[in-house]
Amino acid sequence: MKNIKIAGVLLLALFQLNCKDNAKEVPSKNTAEIEIDSIKPLLETKNFDTLIEGKKVNLYWIENKGIKAAFTNYGGRLIGLWVADKNGKQTDVVVGMNSAKGFKTATEPYFGATIGRVGNRIAKGQFTLEGQHYQVPLNNGKNALHGGLKGFQDVVWEVEKTNENTLVFSYTSPDGEQGFPGNLKVKVTYTLEADQTIKMEYEATTDKTTLVNLTNHTFFNLNGEGSGTILKHELQIYANEFTPVDEGLIPTGEQKPVQNTVFDFTAKHTIGERIEVKDEQLKFGKGYDHNYVLNGTKKKGMNHAATISGDQSGITLDIYTQEPGLQFYSGNFMQSKNTFKSGAKDDFRTAFALETQHFPDAPNQPKFASIVLKPGEKYHTVSYYQFSVK
């Protein structure tokens, strides 16, 4: 009996030792890795694996140290972006739907989309190039917005994942599409860099003189999708002037100083601090929906356009660009008609956009920098959106 007991003890000891060895062989996941893994159920490949106008649509992921992003090639869209907040929690700072169908049927067509051929508004959809008159379909009252009725947000892009942190979207816009001249070959490269930055690089060539003003229309909430309004976000825009608009949000042609106005973000202010002030320009935009003239403050060899921080998360976004302007939009036309991937609705002012750009209605405003692209020239511009924790 004694020998049996001794054998039993030895077997138990060997079993425990084996368990310890096995535990060493299976690496444990840290909290951050587990949280990143939990992201994927919010966006499932099957909800994007479809055809739109006979072209293949899908869901794509890229990542780098501390940052992860999801895209779809329907509209060349950024549909989710995860970074750590002040407590180390992975937070999705980009709002968007959880399916291609959701984006296709949304009442807001621009969530996360690559915008073109011409971002922002063209008065009456009309412009003249080399003596010839052109008409873009009207889709914003009496004006054309973001490329007309079917801009780049509504096309299926070719896509190549060149490595784990880079996606390249390409599209050829045929001569005459939405009234614009020339076969325009466009390439947009989205790269996640190791310093928690998303680099947006735009390139284009044409075979006829045309117009180009590309941007990205991501809607952000730095407290996380579904966390409520963005009115307590703290914003600084490195611009001493903005371009005032008429009732149709078409620039008057002026560049007006922001000093002593509700548009002065040269020092930090919350978005909501002055948004309800009685002001004609705020009335026209139903809030902030205006182009800022960047003042040339340099960092990383580029225009430092803006710094904005989430009041709850501590997540801070710095924007750097080669573009001369920045459109600040405070989510004034969000109407709770669409459901995001988190299950939250797109409620009023629960996301903002900061779009790097040339100025609105540039082809009809002689004082604004030109957006004309000619054969033999190459359109090329880069913007960086860098995240950190306050």
C-alpha positions, -999 to +999 in steps of 0.1 A: +000+000+000+029+023+009+045+018-025+012+026-042+010+059-023+045+068-032+039+060-069+007+082-068+026+111-054+053+107-080+027+106-108+010+137-094+043+156-093+052+146-128+017+158-140+021+192-123+056+196-138+043+187-173+015+213-169+041+240-160+062+231-190+032+232-213+022+266-199+057+279-209+053+267-244+020+286-250+027+324-249+001+344-231-015+374-247-012+408-231-043+429-226-036+451-256-034+421-279-066+407-266-084+440-271-071+442-307-084+407-314-118+417-301-120+444-328-126+420-357-161+408-347-173+444-352-163+441-389-168+408-406-155+400-441-188+384-451-205+418-448-182+433-473-176+404-497-200+415-524-203+430-559-213+466-566-219+474-603-202+441-612-170+450-593-156+431-563-158+447-529-141+435-498-128+444-463-091+451-457-070+454-426-036+471-420-017+476-388+015+489-372+028+494-337-001+506-316-025+514-345-048+493-366-072+503-394-100+488-415-108+499-451-132+489-479-125+495-515-161+507-520-153+544-520-117+539-509-130+542-473-114+542-439-141+526-418-124+520-385-092+531-367-080+518-334-055+535-311-049+534-273-065+559-250-050+574-218-058+541-200-044+519-227-078+508-240-080+503-278-105+529-290-121+532-325-118+569-333-135+566-368-172+562-372-187+541-400-210+512-409-204+475-406-212+465-442-208+475-478-246+477-480-246+501-450-223+525-468-241+521-501-276+530-486-265+555-460-281+590-461-246+604-456-225+592-486-191+604-474-183+585-443-145+577-445-144+581-483-117+592-506-131+623-523-127+634-559-123+645-586-129+678-568-134+679-530-158+705-516-181+727-536-182+742-571-207+770-576-236+760-598-214+730-608-199+751-635-164+760-645-144+770-676-111+755-688-092+767-718-122+785-731-146+755-728-175+755-704-182+724-683-212+713-661-210+690-631-243+675-619-258+694-590-261+674-557-260+701-530-287+726-537-277+748-565-241+736-563-219+705-569-203+689-539-174+664-537-173+656-574-210+656-583-238+630-581-214+601-583-181+611-569-152+589-559-170+579-527-194+558-549-170+539-571-152+506-565-114+511-564-088+486-574-067+477-542-033+463-535-020+454-500+017+459-505+026+450-469+010+447-435+008+484-430+000+498-466-030+498-489-029+513-524-062+523-540-063+531-577-091+542-601-093+556-636-120+582-640-130+582-676-131+613-698-165+631-692-173+613-659-195+637-639-188+663-665-150+665-659-127+664-689-098+639-693-091+603-684-078+608-648-056+581-633-057+583-595-036+565-569-042+569-532-018+552-507-028+548-471+001+538-448+001+532-410+035+543-397+052+532-364+046+565-347+007+560-347+004+580-379-018+574-409-002+588-440-025+597-469-007+601-502-026+612-534-013+610-570-030+617-603-023+622-640-045+633-669-046+632-707-066+665-709-066+697-689-089+691-659-095+698-622-082+678-592-086+684-555-084+651-536-090+645-499-104+621-474-137+626-456-132+605-424-156+614-396-137+612-362-148+610-326-116+608-305-136+595-275-146+566-296-175+558-319-208+560-301-194+580-271-216+611-276-211+645-290-177+660-300-186+694-285-161+691-257-132+681-280-105+707-277-094+721-311-066+743-323-063+753-360-031+769-373-049+795-394-052+832-391-079+835-418-108+816-431-129+819-463-164+832-455-193+817-475-228+826-488-260+808-479-251+780-503-217+776-486-198+790-517-169+812-508-173+849-513-137+852-525-125+869-493-099+857-468-112+871-435-091+873-403-104+849-376-093+873-348-122+883-325-146+859-343-161+826-334-138+811-360-106+819-340-090+786-331-055+799-330-056+791-294-073+760-280-111+761-277-137+734-273-158+729-305-190+736-286-178+767-268-191+792-293-210+771-318-244+784-307-234+821-309-256+841-332-233+846-362-243+847-399-215+823-410-224+797-383-261+801-394-251+794-431-232+762-421-255+752-392-223+752-373-187+750-385-184+739-421-157+763-433-123+763-450-093+776-430-063+793-447-033+776-431-008+801-418+024+782-426+032+769-392+057+742-400+064+708-385+078+677-402+085+700-431+047+705-437+019+728-427+008+719-392-029+722-398-046+713-365-044+697-331-076+682-315-080+662-283-108+640-270-119+651-235-127+616-222-101+595-239-071+619-239-064+608-275-049+637-295-048+640-333-023+663-351-027+669-388+002+678-411-003+685-448+012+699-480-023+715-488-030+752-482-064+747-466-084+727-440-121+722-440-135+720-405-169+703-403-186+698-369-212+672-379-240+696-384-260+675-408-259+642-388-295+632-383-296+598-365-306+580-397-277+556-400-264+529-376-227+526-370-207+494-364-209+499-327-247+500-328-248+537-322-267+561-344-251+590-363-266+615-339-262+653-343-226+664-339-212+631-327-183+632-352-162+658-369-142+661-401-109+679-408-102+677-445-069+688-460-076+706-493-073+734-518-100+760-513-136+754-522-148+767-556-112+773-567-119+772-604-143+802-601-122+821-576-092+839-593-076+847-559-075+811-548-047+787-556-054+768-589-065+731-589-059+728-627-040+697-638-025+695-673-012+666-694+024+658-686+020+671-650+016+650-619-007+658-590+009+648-558+001+657-522+006+641-488-011+645-454-004+629-421-029+623-392-008+615-361-023+601-329-009+604-294-022+605-258-025+637-239 
